[in-house]
């Protein structure tokens, strides 16, 4: 599974030398790590949103228009999101 932005940041902040001593980063290094983590987080959020939107659009293709109108159209966005997350194992 892909590493989250928070996991990546935590790993970067707790890097150790082979002898077990920590690497002490400068303030500029830490700021760069936070910036990188924020960018990763935004990218992951965008990928999730795009995946959810594509999944929602594909429902009609998968179940057909009549089934969509009968069952899916009455579901709230939150209910659709929960179904999506369950299918994706999130």
Biopython code that builds the backbone (N, CA, C, O; Angstrom):
import numpy as np
from Bio.PDB.StructureBuilder import StructureBuilder

atoms = [
    (1, "UNK", "N", (0.834, -1.182, 0.000)),
    (1, "UNK", "CA", (0.000, 0.000, 0.000)),
    (1, "UNK", "C", (0.879, 1.245, 0.000)),
    (1, "UNK", "O", (1.961, 1.259, 0.585)),
    (2, "UNK", "N", (0.406, 2.261, -0.649)),
    (2, "UNK", "CA", (1.142, 3.505, -0.773)),
    (2, "UNK", "C", (1.274, 4.199, 0.583)),
    (2, "UNK", "O", (0.338, 4.192, 1.382)),
    (3, "UNK", "N", (2.415, 4.785, 0.834)),
    (3, "UNK", "CA", (2.659, 5.477, 2.085)),
    (3, "UNK", "C", (1.907, 6.800, 2.098)),
    (3, "UNK", "O", (1.893, 7.518, 1.099)),
    (4, "UNK", "N", (1.280, 7.127, 3.233)),
    (4, "UNK", "CA", (0.581, 8.402, 3.350)),
    (4, "UNK", "C", (1.584, 9.524, 3.561)),
    (4, "UNK", "O", (2.749, 9.277, 3.872)),
    (5, "UNK", "N", (1.126, 10.758, 3.389)),
    (5, "UNK", "CA", (1.991, 11.916, 3.591)),
    (5, "UNK", "C", (2.489, 11.974, 5.033)),
    (5, "UNK", "O", (3.653, 12.296, 5.272)),
    (6, "UNK", "N", (1.630, 11.670, 5.981)),
    (6, "UNK", "CA", (2.017, 11.698, 7.390)),
    (6, "UNK", "C", (3.067, 10.626, 7.682)),
    (6, "UNK", "O", (4.035, 10.892, 8.394)),
    (7, "UNK", "N", (2.891, 9.428, 7.148)),
    (7, "UNK", "CA", (3.870, 8.364, 7.343)),
    (7, "UNK", "C", (5.221, 8.737, 6.741)),
    (7, "UNK", "O", (6.267, 8.493, 7.341)),
    (8, "UNK", "N", (5.187, 9.327, 5.558)),
    (8, "UNK", "CA", (6.423, 9.755, 4.899)),
    (8, "UNK", "C", (7.126, 10.821, 5.728)),
    (8, "UNK", "O", (8.343, 10.773, 5.904)),
    (9, "UNK", "N", (6.358, 11.785, 6.237)),
    (9, "UNK", "CA", (6.937, 12.841, 7.063)),
    (9, "UNK", "C", (7.538, 12.258, 8.334)),
    (9, "UNK", "O", (8.657, 12.606, 8.710)),
    (10, "UNK", "N", (6.806, 11.382, 8.988)),
    (10, "UNK", "CA", (7.308, 10.767, 10.224)),
    (10, "UNK", "C", (8.591, 9.984, 9.953)),
    (10, "UNK", "O", (9.544, 10.072, 10.727)),
    (11, "UNK", "N", (8.622, 9.221, 8.866)),
    (11, "UNK", "CA", (9.832, 8.473, 8.518)),
    (11, "UNK", "C", (11.007, 9.415, 8.268)),
    (11, "UNK", "O", (12.129, 9.156, 8.705)),
    (12, "UNK", "N", (10.736, 10.510, 7.559)),
    (12, "UNK", "CA", (11.798, 11.461, 7.232)),
    (12, "UNK", "C", (12.329, 12.160, 8.473)),
    (12, "UNK", "O", (13.524, 12.444, 8.563)),
    (13, "UNK", "N", (11.457, 12.439, 9.426)),
    (13, "UNK", "CA", (11.883, 13.142, 10.638)),
    (13, "UNK", "C", (12.593, 12.230, 11.627)),
    (13, "UNK", "O", (13.285, 12.702, 12.529)),
    (14, "UNK", "N", (12.422, 10.926, 11.459)),
    (14, "UNK", "CA", (13.024, 9.995, 12.412)),
    (14, "UNK", "C", (14.090, 9.106, 11.773)),
    (14, "UNK", "O", (14.363, 8.007, 12.256)),
    (15, "UNK", "N", (14.684, 9.587, 10.694)),
    (15, "UNK", "CA", (15.759, 8.823, 10.052)),
    (15, "UNK", "C", (16.897, 8.601, 11.037)),
    (15, "UNK", "O", (17.217, 9.469, 11.850)),
    (16, "UNK", "N", (17.488, 7.445, 10.948)),
    (16, "UNK", "CA", (18.610, 7.133, 11.827)),
    (16, "UNK", "C", (19.800, 6.673, 10.999)),
    (16, "UNK", "O", (19.660, 6.083, 9.928)),
    (17, "UNK", "N", (20.971, 6.968, 11.538)),
    (17, "UNK", "CA", (22.190, 6.423, 10.950)),
    (17, "UNK", "C", (22.272, 4.936, 11.313)),
    (17, "UNK", "O", (21.599, 4.492, 12.244)),
    (18, "UNK", "N", (23.073, 4.179, 10.602)),
    (18, "UNK", "CA", (23.215, 2.755, 10.933)),
    (18, "UNK", "C", (23.620, 2.503, 12.391)),
    (18, "UNK", "O", (23.284, 1.458, 12.947)),
    (19, "UNK", "N", (24.333, 3.441, 13.013)),
    (19, "UNK", "CA", (24.761, 3.236, 14.398)),
    (19, "UNK", "C", (23.655, 3.552, 15.403)),
    (19, "UNK", "O", (23.875, 3.471, 16.612)),
    (20, "UNK", "N", (22.458, 3.916, 14.907)),
    (20, "UNK", "CA", (21.324, 4.166, 15.794)),
    (20, "UNK", "C", (21.147, 5.613, 16.200)),
    (20, "UNK", "O", (20.161, 5.950, 16.854)),
    (21, "UNK", "N", (22.076, 6.475, 15.829)),
    (21, "UNK", "CA", (21.941, 7.892, 16.177)),
    (21, "UNK", "C", (21.000, 8.576, 15.191)),
    (21, "UNK", "O", (20.972, 8.248, 14.005)),
    (22, "UNK", "N", (20.234, 9.529, 15.704)),
    (22, "UNK", "CA", (19.292, 10.252, 14.846)),
    (22, "UNK", "C", (20.000, 11.279, 13.978)),
    (22, "UNK", "O", (21.038, 11.824, 14.353)),
    (23, "UNK", "N", (19.427, 11.529, 12.824)),
    (23, "UNK", "CA", (19.874, 12.593, 11.940)),
    (23, "UNK", "C", (19.123, 13.849, 12.369)),
    (23, "UNK", "O", (17.893, 13.865, 12.342)),
    (24, "UNK", "N", (19.825, 14.881, 12.758)),
    (24, "UNK", "CA", (19.157, 16.111, 13.163)),
    (24, "UNK", "C", (19.056, 17.032, 11.950)),
    (24, "UNK", "O", (20.062, 17.464, 11.388)),
    (25, "UNK", "N", (17.833, 17.314, 11.570)),
    (25, "UNK", "CA", (17.593, 18.160, 10.409)),
    (25, "UNK", "C", (17.565, 19.632, 10.806)),
    (25, "UNK", "O", (17.203, 19.976, 11.931)),
    (26, "UNK", "N", (17.949, 20.489, 9.876)),
    (26, "UNK", "CA", (17.870, 21.930, 10.109)),
    (26, "UNK", "C", (16.422, 22.374, 9.967)),
    (26, "UNK", "O", (15.583, 21.630, 9.460)),
    (27, "UNK", "N", (16.137, 23.584, 10.415)),
    (27, "UNK", "CA", (14.779, 24.135, 10.280)),
    (27, "UNK", "C", (14.358, 24.155, 8.811)),
    (27, "UNK", "O", (13.214, 23.839, 8.484)),
    (28, "UNK", "N", (15.282, 24.527, 7.933)),
    (28, "UNK", "CA", (14.974, 24.564, 6.498)),
    (28, "UNK", "C", (14.643, 23.161, 5.980)),
    (28, "UNK", "O", (13.743, 22.997, 5.157)),
    (29, "UNK", "N", (15.370, 22.155, 6.461)),
    (29, "UNK", "CA", (15.084, 20.770, 6.057)),
    (29, "UNK", "C", (13.691, 20.357, 6.511)),
    (29, "UNK", "O", (12.928, 19.757, 5.754)),
    (30, "UNK", "N", (13.372, 20.689, 7.763)),
    (30, "UNK", "CA", (12.062, 20.318, 8.315)),
    (30, "UNK", "C", (10.945, 21.033, 7.566)),
    (30, "UNK", "O", (9.917, 20.424, 7.272)),
    (31, "UNK", "N", (11.125, 22.314, 7.252)),
    (31, "UNK", "CA", (10.123, 23.058, 6.487)),
    (31, "UNK", "C", (9.940, 22.439, 5.106)),
    (31, "UNK", "O", (8.817, 22.345, 4.609)),
    (32, "UNK", "N", (11.035, 22.020, 4.488)),
    (32, "UNK", "CA", (10.947, 21.369, 3.175)),
    (32, "UNK", "C", (10.202, 20.041, 3.281)),
    (32, "UNK", "O", (9.422, 19.697, 2.394)),
    (33, "UNK", "N", (10.437, 19.289, 4.365)),
    (33, "UNK", "CA", (9.733, 18.022, 4.567)),
    (33, "UNK", "C", (8.233, 18.247, 4.744)),
    (33, "UNK", "O", (7.422, 17.506, 4.189)),
    (34, "UNK", "N", (7.863, 19.273, 5.519)),
    (34, "UNK", "CA", (6.442, 19.587, 5.692)),
    (34, "UNK", "C", (5.808, 20.013, 4.367)),
    (34, "UNK", "O", (4.682, 19.621, 4.061)),
    (35, "UNK", "N", (6.526, 20.807, 3.589)),
    (35, "UNK", "CA", (6.002, 21.234, 2.285)),
    (35, "UNK", "C", (5.783, 20.017, 1.384)),
    (35, "UNK", "O", (4.760, 19.910, 0.708)),
    (36, "UNK", "N", (6.752, 19.106, 1.382)),
    (36, "UNK", "CA", (6.635, 17.895, 0.577)),
    (36, "UNK", "C", (5.445, 17.059, 1.048)),
    (36, "UNK", "O", (4.696, 16.534, 0.225)),
    (37, "UNK", "N", (5.265, 16.929, 2.365)),
    (37, "UNK", "CA", (4.147, 16.148, 2.905)),
    (37, "UNK", "C", (2.810, 16.773, 2.522)),
    (37, "UNK", "O", (1.865, 16.059, 2.188)),
    (38, "UNK", "N", (2.726, 18.102, 2.567)),
    (38, "UNK", "CA", (1.481, 18.784, 2.175)),
    (38, "UNK", "C", (1.182, 18.555, 0.697)),
    (38, "UNK", "O", (0.030, 18.344, 0.320)),
    (39, "UNK", "N", (2.216, 18.597, -0.137)),
    (39, "UNK", "CA", (2.028, 18.348, -1.571)),
    (39, "UNK", "C", (1.579, 16.907, -1.816)),
    (39, "UNK", "O", (0.705, 16.652, -2.645)),
    (40, "UNK", "N", (2.190, 15.965, -1.083)),
    (40, "UNK", "CA", (1.785, 14.552, -1.205)),
    (40, "UNK", "C", (0.332, 14.379, -0.777)),
    (40, "UNK", "O", (-0.440, 13.675, -1.429)),
    (41, "UNK", "N", (-0.029, 15.030, 0.324)),
    (41, "UNK", "CA", (-1.391, 14.925, 0.835)),
    (41, "UNK", "C", (-2.391, 15.466, -0.185)),
    (41, "UNK", "O", (-3.430, 14.848, -0.419)),
    (42, "UNK", "N", (-2.089, 16.605, -0.789)),
    (42, "UNK", "CA", (-2.982, 17.177, -1.807)),
    (42, "UNK", "C", (-3.108, 16.235, -2.995)),
    (42, "UNK", "O", (-4.209, 16.021, -3.502)),
    (43, "UNK", "N", (-1.992, 15.670, -3.444)),
    (43, "UNK", "CA", (-2.019, 14.734, -4.567)),
    (43, "UNK", "C", (-2.866, 13.509, -4.220)),
    (43, "UNK", "O", (-3.660, 13.053, -5.043)),
    (44, "UNK", "N", (-2.703, 12.975, -3.011)),
    (44, "UNK", "CA", (-3.484, 11.814, -2.595)),
    (44, "UNK", "C", (-4.971, 12.152, -2.493)),
    (44, "UNK", "O", (-5.819, 11.334, -2.849)),
    (45, "UNK", "N", (-5.290, 13.358, -2.009)),
    (45, "UNK", "CA", (-6.685, 13.782, -1.939)),
    (45, "UNK", "C", (-7.274, 13.910, -3.337)),
    (45, "UNK", "O", (-8.406, 13.491, -3.582)),
    (46, "UNK", "N", (-6.505, 14.489, -4.252)),
    (46, "UNK", "CA", (-6.968, 14.624, -5.640)),
    (46, "UNK", "C", (-7.209, 13.257, -6.269)),
    (46, "UNK", "O", (-8.224, 13.045, -6.932)),
    (47, "UNK", "N", (-6.273, 12.327, -6.060)),
    (47, "UNK", "CA", (-6.424, 10.979, -6.615)),
    (47, "UNK", "C", (-7.663, 10.285, -6.047)),
    (47, "UNK", "O", (-8.382, 9.600, -6.775)),
    (48, "UNK", "N", (-7.911, 10.463, -4.744)),
    (48, "UNK", "CA", (-9.087, 9.866, -4.116)),
    (48, "UNK", "C", (-10.364, 10.474, -4.701)),
    (48, "UNK", "O", (-11.295, 9.746, -5.045)),
    (49, "UNK", "N", (-10.411, 11.803, -4.813)),
    (49, "UNK", "CA", (-11.602, 12.481, -5.330)),
    (49, "UNK", "C", (-11.880, 12.077, -6.775)),
    (49, "UNK", "O", (-13.030, 11.836, -7.143)),
    (50, "UNK", "N", (-10.836, 12.003, -7.589)),
    (50, "UNK", "CA", (-11.007, 11.589, -8.979)),
    (50, "UNK", "C", (-11.495, 10.152, -9.046)),
    (50, "UNK", "O", (-12.398, 9.841, -9.823)),
    (51, "UNK", "N", (-10.912, 9.276, -8.242)),
    (51, "UNK", "CA", (-11.344, 7.880, -8.215)),
    (51, "UNK", "C", (-12.802, 7.747, -7.808)),
    (51, "UNK", "O", (-13.546, 6.969, -8.405)),
    (52, "UNK", "N", (-13.216, 8.502, -6.796)),
    (52, "UNK", "CA", (-14.607, 8.460, -6.336)),
    (52, "UNK", "C", (-15.546, 8.981, -7.417)),
    (52, "UNK", "O", (-16.592, 8.384, -7.670)),
    (53, "UNK", "N", (-15.180, 10.089, -8.053)),
    (53, "UNK", "CA", (-16.019, 10.653, -9.109)),
    (53, "UNK", "C", (-16.153, 9.691, -10.287)),
    (53, "UNK", "O", (-17.246, 9.508, -10.823)),
    (54, "UNK", "N", (-15.045, 9.080, -10.687)),
    (54, "UNK", "CA", (-15.090, 8.112, -11.789)),
    (54, "UNK", "C", (-15.937, 6.900, -11.411)),
    (54, "UNK", "O", (-16.684, 6.384, -12.243)),
    (55, "UNK", "N", (-15.828, 6.447, -10.176)),
    (55, "UNK", "CA", (-16.622, 5.319, -9.695)),
    (55, "UNK", "C", (-18.107, 5.665, -9.741)),
    (55, "UNK", "O", (-18.923, 4.857, -10.184)),
    (56, "UNK", "N", (-18.456, 6.865, -9.282)),
    (56, "UNK", "CA", (-19.862, 7.295, -9.310)),
    (56, "UNK", "C", (-20.398, 7.318, -10.742)),
    (56, "UNK", "O", (-21.512, 6.860, -10.998)),
    (57, "UNK", "N", (-19.618, 7.842, -11.659)),
    (57, "UNK", "CA", (-20.052, 7.906, -13.059)),
    (57, "UNK", "C", (-20.175, 6.523, -13.670)),
    (57, "UNK", "O", (-21.004, 6.298, -14.552)),
    (58, "UNK", "N", (-19.344, 5.589, -13.200)),
    (58, "UNK", "CA", (-19.347, 4.235, -13.763)),
    (58, "UNK", "C", (-20.501, 3.383, -13.243)),
    (58, "UNK", "O", (-20.781, 2.321, -13.799)),
    (59, "UNK", "N", (-21.166, 3.831, -12.195)),
    (59, "UNK", "CA", (-22.274, 3.048, -11.643)),
    (59, "UNK", "C", (-23.329, 2.773, -12.707)),
    (59, "UNK", "O", (-23.806, 1.646, -12.836)),
    (60, "UNK", "N", (-23.688, 3.790, -13.460)),
    (60, "UNK", "CA", (-24.723, 3.611, -14.500)),
    (60, "UNK", "C", (-24.268, 2.576, -15.515)),
    (60, "UNK", "O", (-25.064, 1.741, -15.946)),
    (61, "UNK", "N", (-22.999, 2.617, -15.902)),
    (61, "UNK", "CA", (-22.488, 1.625, -16.855)),
    (61, "UNK", "C", (-22.544, 0.220, -16.281)),
    (61, "UNK", "O", (-22.817, -0.741, -17.000)),
    (62, "UNK", "N", (-22.281, 0.102, -14.973)),
    (62, "UNK", "CA", (-22.258, -1.212, -14.342)),
    (62, "UNK", "C", (-23.650, -1.779, -14.098)),
    (62, "UNK", "O", (-23.888, -2.963, -14.337)),
    (63, "UNK", "N", (-24.562, -0.951, -13.627)),
    (63, "UNK", "CA", (-25.861, -1.479, -13.208)),
    (63, "UNK", "C", (-26.986, -1.178, -14.181)),
    (63, "UNK", "O", (-28.067, -1.756, -14.068)),
    (64, "UNK", "N", (-26.758, -0.291, -15.129)),
    (64, "UNK", "CA", (-27.795, 0.077, -16.082)),
    (64, "UNK", "C", (-28.657, 1.215, -15.552)),
    (64, "UNK", "O", (-28.729, 1.450, -14.345)),
    (65, "UNK", "N", (-29.298, 1.905, -16.461)),
    (65, "UNK", "CA", (-30.083, 3.091, -16.118)),
    (65, "UNK", "C", (-31.258, 2.758, -15.206)),
    (65, "UNK", "O", (-31.500, 3.480, -14.239)),
    (66, "UNK", "N", (-31.988, 1.693, -15.487)),
    (66, "UNK", "CA", (-33.153, 1.361, -14.666)),
    (66, "UNK", "C", (-32.756, 1.022, -13.230)),
    (66, "UNK", "O", (-33.390, 1.495, -12.286)),
    (67, "UNK", "N", (-31.727, 0.218, -13.059)),
    (67, "UNK", "CA", (-31.256, -0.129, -11.719)),
    (67, "UNK", "C", (-30.741, 1.112, -11.000)),
    (67, "UNK", "O", (-30.951, 1.267, -9.797)),
    (68, "UNK", "N", (-30.072, 1.991, -11.728)),
    (68, "UNK", "CA", (-29.568, 3.227, -11.133)),
    (68, "UNK", "C", (-30.726, 4.063, -10.596)),
    (68, "UNK", "O", (-30.689, 4.545, -9.465)),
    (69, "UNK", "N", (-31.750, 4.225, -11.424)),
    (69, "UNK", "CA", (-32.908, 5.030, -11.007)),
    (69, "UNK", "C", (-33.645, 4.381, -9.842)),
    (69, "UNK", "O", (-34.180, 5.080, -8.981)),
    (70, "UNK", "N", (-33.677, 3.060, -9.805)),
    (70, "UNK", "CA", (-34.417, 2.350, -8.762)),
    (70, "UNK", "C", (-33.687, 2.372, -7.418)),
    (70, "UNK", "O", (-34.319, 2.537, -6.375)),
    (71, "UNK", "N", (-32.373, 2.207, -7.436)),
    (71, "UNK", "CA", (-31.639, 2.041, -6.186)),
    (71, "UNK", "C", (-30.650, 3.167, -5.891)),
    (71, "UNK", "O", (-30.692, 3.759, -4.812)),
    (72, "UNK", "N", (-29.782, 3.462, -6.816)),
    (72, "UNK", "CA", (-28.648, 4.326, -6.554)),
    (72, "UNK", "C", (-28.994, 5.802, -6.457)),
    (72, "UNK", "O", (-28.381, 6.522, -5.669)),
    (73, "UNK", "N", (-29.951, 6.267, -7.230)),
    (73, "UNK", "CA", (-30.224, 7.697, -7.288)),
    (73, "UNK", "C", (-30.715, 8.253, -5.954)),
    (73, "UNK", "O", (-30.567, 9.446, -5.689)),
    (74, "UNK", "N", (-31.296, 7.400, -5.116)),
    (74, "UNK", "CA", (-31.829, 7.858, -3.836)),
    (74, "UNK", "C", (-30.795, 7.845, -2.713)),
    (74, "UNK", "O", (-31.096, 8.250, -1.590)),
    (75, "UNK", "N", (-29.593, 7.388, -3.002)),
    (75, "UNK", "CA", (-28.546, 7.354, -1.988)),
    (75, "UNK", "C", (-27.898, 8.729, -1.843)),
    (75, "UNK", "O", (-27.713, 9.449, -2.824)),
    (76, "UNK", "N", (-27.558, 9.079, -0.611)),
    (76, "UNK", "CA", (-26.851, 10.345, -0.387)),
    (76, "UNK", "C", (-25.395, 10.192, -0.827)),
    (76, "UNK", "O", (-24.906, 9.078, -1.018)),
    (77, "UNK", "N", (-24.726, 11.303, -0.980)),
    (77, "UNK", "CA", (-23.313, 11.279, -1.336)),
    (77, "UNK", "C", (-22.516, 10.548, -0.264)),
    (77, "UNK", "O", (-21.586, 9.806, -0.580)),
    (78, "UNK", "N", (-22.872, 10.750, 0.993)),
    (78, "UNK", "CA", (-22.169, 10.064, 2.085)),
    (78, "UNK", "C", (-22.356, 8.556, 1.972)),
    (78, "UNK", "O", (-21.405, 7.803, 2.187)),
    (79, "UNK", "N", (-23.561, 8.101, 1.639)),
    (79, "UNK", "CA", (-23.806, 6.664, 1.480)),
    (79, "UNK", "C", (-22.999, 6.107, 0.306)),
    (79, "UNK", "O", (-22.423, 5.022, 0.398)),
    (80, "UNK", "N", (-22.964, 6.858, -0.798)),
    (80, "UNK", "CA", (-22.155, 6.431, -1.943)),
    (80, "UNK", "C", (-20.683, 6.345, -1.567)),
    (80, "UNK", "O", (-19.992, 5.405, -1.960)),
    (81, "UNK", "N", (-20.203, 7.322, -0.807)),
    (81, "UNK", "CA", (-18.809, 7.322, -0.380)),
    (81, "UNK", "C", (-18.504, 6.095, 0.476)),
    (81, "UNK", "O", (-17.452, 5.476, 0.315)),
    (82, "UNK", "N", (-19.402, 5.743, 1.376)),
    (82, "UNK", "CA", (-19.185, 4.569, 2.225)),
    (82, "UNK", "C", (-19.138, 3.287, 1.398)),
    (82, "UNK", "O", (-18.335, 2.401, 1.689)),
    (83, "UNK", "N", (-19.979, 3.169, 0.376)),
    (83, "UNK", "CA", (-19.958, 2.003, -0.505)),
    (83, "UNK", "C", (-18.633, 1.956, -1.268)),
    (83, "UNK", "O", (-18.014, 0.898, -1.389)),
    (84, "UNK", "N", (-18.206, 3.112, -1.781)),
    (84, "UNK", "CA", (-16.940, 3.213, -2.508)),
    (84, "UNK", "C", (-15.775, 2.790, -1.626)),
    (84, "UNK", "O", (-14.933, 1.997, -2.049)),
    (85, "UNK", "N", (-15.718, 3.308, -0.409)),
    (85, "UNK", "CA", (-14.630, 2.983, 0.502)),
    (85, "UNK", "C", (-14.626, 1.497, 0.847)),
    (85, "UNK", "O", (-13.561, 0.889, 0.958)),
    (86, "UNK", "N", (-15.796, 0.914, 1.014)),
    (86, "UNK", "CA", (-15.882, -0.507, 1.319)),
    (86, "UNK", "C", (-15.362, -1.343, 0.145)),
    (86, "UNK", "O", (-14.618, -2.304, 0.338)),
    (87, "UNK", "N", (-15.764, -0.962, -1.078)),
    (87, "UNK", "CA", (-15.293, -1.689, -2.272)),
    (87, "UNK", "C", (-13.781, -1.575, -2.435)),
    (87, "UNK", "O", (-13.129, -2.510, -2.898)),
    (88, "UNK", "N", (-13.228, -0.430, -2.054)),
    (88, "UNK", "CA", (-11.782, -0.199, -2.216)),
    (88, "UNK", "C", (-10.980, -0.666, -1.002)),
    (88, "UNK", "O", (-9.751, -0.595, -1.004)),
    (89, "UNK", "N", (-11.674, -1.145, 0.035)),
    (89, "UNK", "CA", (-10.979, -1.603, 1.227)),
    (89, "UNK", "C", (-10.359, -0.484, 2.040)),
    (89, "UNK", "O", (-9.299, -0.658, 2.640)),
    (90, "UNK", "N", (-11.011, 0.648, 2.059)),
    (90, "UNK", "CA", (-10.473, 1.820, 2.796)),
    (90, "UNK", "C", (-11.156, 1.993, 4.126)),
    (90, "UNK", "O", (-10.833, 2.918, 4.870)),
]
sb = StructureBuilder()
sb.init_structure("model")
sb.init_model(0)
sb.init_chain("A")
sb.init_seg("    ")
for serial, (resi, resn, name, xyz) in enumerate(atoms, 1):
    if name == "N":
        sb.init_residue(resn, " ", resi, " ")
    sb.init_atom(name, np.array(xyz, "f"), 0.0, 1.0, " ", f" {name:<3s}", serial, name[0])
structure = sb.get_structure()
